[in-house]
Amino acid sequence: MNIVTLLPFIVLIGAMFLMTRSAKNKQRQAQQMRNDMQPGSGVRTIGGMYATVKEVHDDTVLLEVAPGVHAIYAKNSVGAVLSDAEYNHIVHGIDPDDEDATDTPVVPDDASSLTESVDADGDSADKAVALEKTDALEKADTVEKADEAAEKTDAVEKADEADEADVKKIDLGKDDTAAAATSEDDKRDGGTDAK
């Protein structure tokens, strides 16, 4: 046989050998990682769940999947053992590189923190804007209250005018009947209206 015809088979066998060797190497590393698990370390299961190792046994691990919630998993179900920094970043959202995480401003629950005096950090511009906003809100509230008071007084005045108009109608009604009686008398007597 010719070596040229055997060359594709040799390359194919070599590629299969390299692939199985790399797969076995990965399995060995995963087994070593699972054996090195210690209680308190953070892990990710092959299903994608993050948990904390509580106990390590021969073939199983006790994981705390939530505070106070424990579950027993097979060691083979652990996909990765994470470093403390990586676990805290993923689970708790704590960024180890961000040293200014404690300096980030917190949104206040009420407006009282917006009217505090200027602190030593020099946030006077931010505080001034906040004070202007609160002043504008207070002015708007005052204007609204004044508008409501004006509407109430307008309503009271209209009610008073309506009462006076009712009284005048009643008075006019009496005067009209008296005037009508008087004009009829004038007509009989030959007054100016009678012709």
C-alpha positions as CSV (number, residue, x, y, z in Angstrom):
1,M,0.0,0.0,0.0
2,N,0.9,3.5,-0.6
3,I,1.6,5.9,2.2
4,V,-0.4,8.6,0.5
5,T,-3.6,6.5,0.7
6,L,-3.0,5.9,4.4
7,L,-2.4,9.5,5.2
8,P,-6.1,10.6,5.6
9,F,-6.6,7.6,8.0
10,I,-3.5,8.5,10.0
11,V,-4.7,12.2,10.4
12,L,-8.2,11.1,11.4
13,I,-6.8,8.7,14.1
14,G,-4.5,11.5,15.4
15,A,-7.3,14.0,15.6
16,M,-9.5,11.5,17.5
17,F,-6.6,10.8,19.9
18,L,-6.1,14.5,20.6
19,M,-9.8,15.1,21.1
20,T,-10.2,12.2,23.6
21,R,-7.0,13.3,25.4
22,S,-8.3,16.9,25.8
23,A,-11.7,15.6,27.0
24,K,-10.0,13.3,29.6
25,N,-7.9,16.2,30.7
26,K,-11.0,18.4,31.2
27,Q,-12.7,15.5,33.1
28,R,-9.7,15.2,35.4
29,Q,-9.6,18.9,36.1
30,A,-13.3,18.9,36.9
31,Q,-12.9,15.9,39.2
32,Q,-9.9,17.7,40.9
33,M,-12.0,20.9,41.3
34,R,-14.9,18.9,42.9
35,N,-12.6,17.2,45.3
36,D,-11.1,20.5,46.3
37,M,-14.5,22.0,47.3
38,Q,-14.5,23.3,50.9
39,P,-17.5,24.3,53.1
40,G,-18.2,27.9,52.5
41,S,-17.1,28.1,48.9
42,G,-19.5,29.3,46.2
43,V,-20.4,27.0,43.4
44,R,-22.5,26.9,40.2
45,T,-24.3,23.8,39.4
46,I,-24.6,22.3,35.8
47,G,-28.2,23.6,35.9
48,G,-27.0,27.2,36.4
49,M,-27.9,27.6,40.1
50,Y,-25.6,29.4,42.4
51,A,-25.2,28.0,46.0
52,T,-22.9,27.9,49.0
53,V,-21.3,24.6,50.0
54,K,-22.2,23.5,53.5
55,E,-20.9,19.9,53.7
56,V,-18.9,17.7,51.4
57,H,-19.4,13.9,51.4
58,D,-17.9,11.2,49.2
59,D,-20.5,11.4,46.4
60,T,-22.8,14.2,47.5
61,V,-22.6,17.8,48.6
62,L,-25.0,19.7,50.9
63,L,-25.6,23.1,49.3
64,E,-27.4,26.1,50.7
65,V,-29.4,27.4,47.8
66,A,-31.1,30.2,49.7
67,P,-30.8,31.4,53.3
68,G,-32.0,28.5,55.4
69,V,-32.7,26.3,52.4
70,H,-30.4,23.3,52.1
71,A,-30.4,20.6,49.3
72,I,-28.3,17.6,48.7
73,Y,-26.7,17.4,45.2
74,A,-24.4,14.8,43.5
75,K,-20.8,16.0,43.2
76,N,-21.0,15.6,39.5
77,S,-23.8,18.2,39.4
78,V,-21.3,20.9,40.4
79,G,-20.3,22.7,37.3
80,A,-17.8,25.2,38.7
81,V,-16.3,26.2,42.0
82,L,-16.1,30.0,42.1
83,S,-13.8,32.3,43.8
84,D,-15.2,34.4,46.6
85,A,-14.9,37.7,44.6
86,E,-16.7,36.1,41.6
87,Y,-19.4,34.5,43.7
88,N,-20.1,37.8,45.6
89,H,-20.2,39.7,42.3
90,I,-22.7,37.3,40.7
91,V,-24.9,36.5,43.7
92,H,-24.8,39.7,45.8
93,G,-23.9,42.2,43.1
94,I,-20.7,43.3,44.9
95,D,-18.1,44.5,42.5
96,P,-14.6,43.9,43.9
97,D,-13.0,46.5,41.5
98,D,-15.5,49.2,42.4
99,E,-14.0,50.9,45.5
100,D,-16.4,53.8,45.4
101,A,-19.4,51.4,45.8
102,T,-20.0,52.9,49.3
103,D,-19.8,56.5,48.0
104,T,-22.7,56.1,45.5
105,P,-25.6,58.4,46.4
106,V,-28.7,56.7,47.8
107,V,-32.1,57.8,46.7
108,P,-33.9,59.3,49.7
109,D,-37.2,58.1,50.9
110,D,-38.4,61.6,51.7
111,A,-37.6,65.1,50.8
112,S,-36.1,65.9,54.1
113,S,-32.6,65.0,53.0
114,L,-32.9,67.4,50.1
115,T,-33.1,70.4,52.5
116,E,-30.0,69.4,54.6
117,S,-27.1,71.8,54.9
118,V,-24.1,71.5,52.6
119,D,-21.8,68.6,53.6
120,A,-18.1,68.6,53.6
121,D,-17.8,66.9,50.2
122,G,-18.6,70.1,48.4
123,D,-21.9,69.0,46.8
124,S,-23.2,72.5,47.1
125,A,-24.3,72.7,43.5
126,D,-26.4,69.6,43.8
127,K,-27.8,70.7,47.1
128,A,-28.6,74.2,45.6
129,V,-30.5,72.5,42.8
130,A,-32.4,70.3,45.3
131,L,-33.2,73.4,47.4
132,E,-34.5,75.2,44.3
133,K,-36.7,72.3,43.4
134,T,-38.1,72.1,46.9
135,D,-38.7,75.9,46.9
136,A,-40.5,75.5,43.6
137,L,-42.6,72.7,45.0
138,E,-43.5,74.7,48.0
139,K,-44.5,77.7,45.8
140,A,-46.6,75.4,43.6
141,D,-48.3,74.1,46.7
142,T,-49.0,77.6,48.0
143,V,-50.4,78.6,44.6
144,E,-52.6,75.6,44.6
145,K,-53.9,76.3,48.1
146,A,-54.5,80.0,47.1
147,D,-56.4,78.8,44.0
148,E,-58.5,76.4,46.1
149,A,-59.3,79.2,48.6
150,A,-60.2,81.5,45.7
151,E,-62.5,78.9,44.2
152,K,-64.2,78.4,47.6
153,T,-64.7,82.1,48.1
154,D,-66.1,82.4,44.6
155,A,-68.5,79.5,45.3
156,V,-69.6,81.2,48.6
157,E,-70.1,84.6,46.8
158,K,-72.1,82.9,44.0
159,A,-74.3,81.2,46.6
160,D,-74.8,84.5,48.4
161,E,-75.7,86.2,45.1
162,A,-78.2,83.4,44.3
163,D,-79.8,83.8,47.7
164,E,-80.1,87.6,47.2
165,A,-81.6,87.0,43.7
166,D,-84.2,84.7,45.2
167,V,-85.0,87.3,47.8
168,K,-85.3,90.0,45.0
169,K,-87.5,87.8,43.0
170,I,-89.8,87.3,45.9
171,D,-89.8,91.1,46.5
172,L,-90.3,91.8,42.9
173,G,-93.2,89.5,42.7
174,K,-95.0,91.4,45.4
175,D,-94.1,94.7,43.9
176,D,-95.3,93.6,40.5
177,T,-98.7,92.6,41.7
178,A,-99.0,95.8,43.6
179,A,-97.9,97.8,40.6
180,A,-100.3,95.9,38.4
181,A,-103.2,96.6,40.8
182,T,-102.2,100.3,40.8
183,S,-102.0,100.5,37.0
184,E,-105.4,99.0,36.7
185,D,-106.8,101.6,39.1
186,D,-105.1,104.3,37.1
187,K,-106.7,103.0,33.9
188,R,-110.1,103.1,35.4
189,D,-109.6,106.6,36.7
190,G,-108.4,107.8,33.4
191,G,-104.7,107.8,34.1
192,T,-102.1,108.4,31.5
193,D,-101.9,104.8,30.5
194,A,-105.6,104.5,29.7
195,K,-106.7,105.4,26.2
